[in-house]
């Protein structure tokens, strides 16, 4: 079902659209969480450290594709809000060709650079072999990641957040079943965990692609008109490339932090691997709410409804902050049992370090919640460059402080943990000040590059 977010009660429309996205991405997290939980409980801390470091690397690689798909989704939403069906079809063709080509290049590059990853991430000798085995399989799923995120971005852009949820539900369940079978039943170790994830990814990726072609009128006859429209390619690129830069810069910073974490040894690596999964689950709903908020803003921007945009912004801030306060309290109080889900109780050093991480990050989820809303707002208003600036502030602070503070003997690894929320808060401050100073909603109507088909894509 496609939902028109330019009509009806503001917050009700946004929340009904956001809920399937939140549930769907929580299920998506099950891919790596299932790997981490099963590997950590049954294969030991060395395998847990290997899978955890691989997760950070894969997040960086797939963030490039995710950013491109999210940028395209913003254009799709604006076209849909304007009822520009012909322009929407041209945008689909242009964006698919652009992102598919980059996916092939990225996949080849990942395999070519496989052995150079160890040096970049400072992976210890005892962790590298299982990590290399895991990556050699998991890289095969990059194309599946493209298919799922591209078609999910399209469906969400036209108001359908239910279908992506359904495909994720099936593949998440399949991933868990295959994880248990391959790791415990067949004894394939970390390669079995990777194979389970890749198979499940292809089920969701190819499944949602077939669904889109069969059920969405925008794809009717589109195979016969696949061609480059250079003005539309440039238009898509103006959104997608900057959103891609924002996503990849964000995750490159996380990857650099991962390299620093790895230098502290396998215990800290394992603690970080488990704690990051808990972290991701904790703030994933507000991240997805930010993406739903972005679609709401983009559709209403395309329909030229500034008052709905302002009402949506106010309601989204209140909703996100209430959620983040509740989640912060929960993670703080239940840090130990949450770590115990991933690590045996006998691994007391790993559990204790994970608790220290969660007590720092868990206290500041309001910071990351606000930042996700700012990313979504500026992406939807045709100002993805501002999202890049906020990411550079957040990640630049995080990486710089992490390296400086962790080098102080009395601070050590705790400096890495504290650098993260400091980066969030500084980026929030910059984004809010910019909005208040510029009245971004009004400015965007004058400066946005997305025009009607008659203006640009004829």
N, C-alpha and C positions, 0 to 999 in steps of 0.2 A: 504494500500500500504506500503510495506517494503522499506525503503530507505537505501542504502549502503553509509555510510558516509566516506568510504575509497577512494571514487572516486569523481571527479568533483571539481568545485571551492570551496575553503575551507569555506569562510564566507557565501556564498550563500547556501551551503548545510546545514550548521549549523543553519542559520536563518530560512530556510524553515522547518527544523525539529523542531526548538524551538517554532515557532509561535503557532502551535496547542497545545503544552504543556502549553504555557503561557495562552492562551485563556481557556484551559481546567481547569487549576488550579484556574484561576479567577472565573470560574463558580463553582468550588468546594467550594470556599470561600463563595459563595452564601448560602450554607447550614446554616452556623452559622450567617452570616450577616443578612439573612432573619429573623432568630430567634431573633437576637438582635434588629433589626430595628422594627419589629412588636411588640415584647415584650416591648421595650423601649417606643414606641409611644402610645401603647394601654393598657399596664398593669402597667406602672409606674416604678419609679426608683428602688424600692426594687426587683421587678422581673428582671429588667435589671441587677442589681448587681448579682443576683443568676445565671442567664444565663451566664454572663460574667465570673464569677469564674469557672463555670462548663466547659466553653470552654477551659480555661487554663489547667484544670485537664485532659480533654479529649485529648487535644493536647499532653500532656505528655504520656498518655497511648497509644495512636495510634502511637506516634513517635517510640515506641519500634517496632511495626509491620512495620512501614514505613522504619525504618533503616534496618531491616532484608530483606525487599523486595528490597530496593535500593542496598544493598550489593550483593544480588543474581543477580540483574539486571546488575551489573558490570561484574560478571562472564559470564552471558548470552552474553553480548556485546563482550567480548573477544573471546568467543567460536564462535560467529557469524562472527567476523572479521577473524578468522582462518579457516572458512568454516568447522568447526568440528561439523557436524550435530549429530553424535552419542553421542559425549561428551555433546552437548547441551541438548539432551533428558535425559541423565543421571543426569545432573545438575537440570533439571526441576523436576524430580522425587525426588531427594534428598532434594532440597530446599522446595518443597511443603510439604513434610512430616514433615520436621523440623519446619517450620513456622506455619503450621496448628496445630501441637501439642502445641506450645507455645501460640497460640491464645486461645485455649480452657482453658489452665491454667490461662492466664491473665484475661479472662472473669469471671471465677469462683472467682479469687482473688479480682476482682473489686467489685463484689457483696458482698463478705465476709467482705470487709473492708469499706463498705459504711458508716457505722455510725462513724468510726474512722476518716473520712475525715474532719469532722468539726473541730476537735481539731488541726489537722495538718495544716489546712489552716486558722485557727483563724477566722472562719466565725461567724459574729455577729448573735445573737438569731433571730432578725427580718428577716434575710436573709436565715437562714438555712432551714426552712421548704419548701419554694418554690425551693430552690436549691436541696434538697433531692428528692423532687418529680420529678424534671427534670432529675436528674442523674439515678433514678430508671428505667426510660424509655430509656434514651440515651445509657446506658450500653448495652442494647440489640442489638445495632448496631455495636459492636466491630467486630463480625465475618464478617459483610458486609464490614467493612473497610479493613479487611485482603483480602477478595476476590478481591475487586477493585484494591488495591495497588499492589497485587501480579501479577495479570494478566496485569495490566497497565505497571508495570515494565518490564515484559517479552516483551510485544508488543513494547514498546519504545526501548528496548535493540536490537530488530531486525529491528529497523528503522520505526516502525509504530506508529506515534503520533496522527494520525487522529481518529482511533477507540476509544481510551480513551476519546477524546474530545466529540465524538458523544454521548457516554453513559452519560457523565457528563452533557451535554446540556439538555438531556431529564430529568434526575433526578433533576437537579437544578430547572428547570421549574416546575416539579411536587412538589418539596419541597415548593416553594413559594405558589403555589395554595393550597396545603394542609395546610400550615401555616395559610393562611387567613381563610380557611374553619374551621379548628379545633379551632383556637384561637378566631376569631371574630364570625363565624357562629355558632359553637357549644358551645363556651364559656368554653373550656377545660383548659384555662390558660397556664402555663408553660409546663404542661404535654402534651398539644396539640402541642406546638412548638417542643417538643422532639419527639413525635410520627411522626410528619411530616418529620423530619430529618431522622429518622430510616427507615421509609418506602422508602424514596427516596434513601437512601444508599443501601438498598437491591436491588432496581431496577438496579442501576448502577453496583453493585458488582456481582450479579448473571447474569446479562445481558452480561457483558464483559467476564465472565467465559465461558458461552455458545458460545459466538462469537469465542473465542480463540480455543475451541475444534472443532468447525465446519469449521473454515477458515484457521487455521495455520497448515502447514504440520508437524511441530515439535510435534504436539499432536496426530498425526495419530498412532493408535495402542498403545498409551501410557498407557491406562487403564489396558492393559494386562501385563504390565511389571513393575507395581509399586512395587518396592523393594528397600531396602537400599543397596547402594554401599558405604561402610564406607569411602573409600578414597575420594569419591566425597562429602560425608557429611562433612568430615573434611575440604575439600577445600572450600565448600560453607560457612562453619562456620568461616573460617579464614577471609573471606570478610564480611560476614553478621553480625557476632557478634560485630566486632569492629565498623562497621557502625551503628549498633543498639546502642552500647554504646555511640557513638558520638551524635546520635539523642536524646537518652534518657537523657544523661547528659545535653545537651542543654536545653531540656524542663524541666528537674528537676530544673535547675537553675531558669527558668522562673516561675515554680511553687512555689519555695521558695520566689521569689520576689512577687508573688501573695499573699502569706501569709502575707508578710510585708505590702503590700498595704492594705489588708483587715483590718489590725490593725489600720488604719487611719479612718475607718468608712465607712458608706454606700455611702456618697457623692464621696469620692475618689475612692471607688470600682466601682461605676457607671461610673465615668469619665474614669477610666482606661479601663473598659469593652468596651466602645464606641471607645476610642482612639486607642486601640490595633487592633480593626477591621479595622480602617482606615489605620493604620500602615501596617497591613498584606496585605491589598489590594495594598498599595503603593509600597512595595518592593517585592511582590509576583512575578511579571514578571521577575525580575532579579534573583530571587531564581530559577525559572523554567528554565531560560536561563542557569544558572549554572548547572542544571541537564542535559539539552540538551548538553551542553559543555562537561559534564562528559561522556555521551554516545559517543559523537564524539571522545573524547580522547581514550576511552576504545576500540572502534572498530579499530581505527588506531594503537593503541598499540598492539592489537591482530594481525593486519596485518603487524606489524613492519614498520611503516611509521613515523619515528621521525621528519622528516621535516614538514609533515602536522601537527603534534602535535604542533610544535613551531609556525607555521603560525597561527594555530587556537588559540593558547594562546594569541598571540599579538592582533589579531582581536577581540577576546572576551573581553579583558581588555578595549580596546577603546570603544567598543559598550556598555558594561555595565556601564562605567563611564559616558558616554554621557547621557544614560537613567537616571541614578541616579541623575545627576545634574538637569535635567528637572523636575523629580518627586519631588526632594527636594524643588525646587522653588514653584511648585504647591501646595504642602502640607503646606508650610509656609504661602503663601498668602491666601489660602482658608480654613485655619484651622477652623474658626468660622462657615461658612456655612456647612462644612463637619460634625462638631459636631452637628449642627442643624438637620441633617438627622436622628440622633438617639435619640435626647433629645429635649423635648419641650423647647421653648425659655424662658418659665418662670423658668426653672431650671438653673438659671444663675450661681450658684456655680459650678455645674457639668460641664457646658460648659466652664467656665473659667479655671478650672483645666485641662480639656481635651486639651484646647488650649496651656496651658503651656507645657504639655507633647509633643504635636505635634511640637511645636516650637523647642524643644530640639532634639527630634529624627529626625524630618524632615530635619534638617540641616546636618545630617551625614549619609545619605543613601549610599554615596559612600563607607563608611566603611563596611557596611553589604554586599554591592554588591561585593566588593573585596573578602570578606570572603567566600561568596557562591562559587565563582570561585575556591578559594583555596581548599575548601572541595571537589568539583567535580574533580579537578585535581588529588589530592592525592588518592581519592577513585579509580579513573580510572587507575592510575599507579600502583595499587597493594600496596599502602601504606596507608591503612585506619587508621593505628595507628597514623599517623601525623594529620589526621582530628580530632581524639580524643584529641590530645594534644592542638590543636588550640581551640577546644571547651572548654576544661578545662581552658585555659588562658582567653578566652572571658567570660565564665560564672563565673569562680572563681572571676575575677575582678568585674563583675557586682554584684554578690551576696555580696561579702565582702564589696565593697564600698557602696552598697545600705544600708546595716545595719549600717555601721559606719557613713555615712553622714546624714542619716535620723534621727539618734539619737542626732544630733546637733540641738538645738532649733531654731537657726537662719536659718537653711537650711531646715529641715523637709522633706516633701515628694519630694521636688525638687532634693534632693540627690539621690533618687531612679531613677528619670528620667535621671540625668547626668551620673549615673554609667553605663548605657547601651552603649552609643556610646564610652565611654572610653574603655570598654571591647572589642568592635569591633576593635578599632584602634590598641590596643596592640596585639591582635591575628593576625591582618593583618601584622604587623611588623615582628612577629615571623615567619609566613608562608613565607613571601617574603625573609627574610634573609636565611631561611633553603633552599629554592629553589636555590638561588644564590650561596650558599656555596657548595651545594651537586651536582648540575647539575642533578636534580631529574629524568629527562627523561632517561638519560643514566643509572643511577644506577638502576632504576626499571627494566630494561631489564635483569639485572643480578640477581636481588633478588626476582622477582615476583614468587609467589607460584603456579600460574595457569599454568599448563602444558597441553600438548596435551593428548588426551584420551589414546594413546598408552603408554605414560610415566606414567600415574597415575591412570587411571580409568579402565584399562583392567581387 
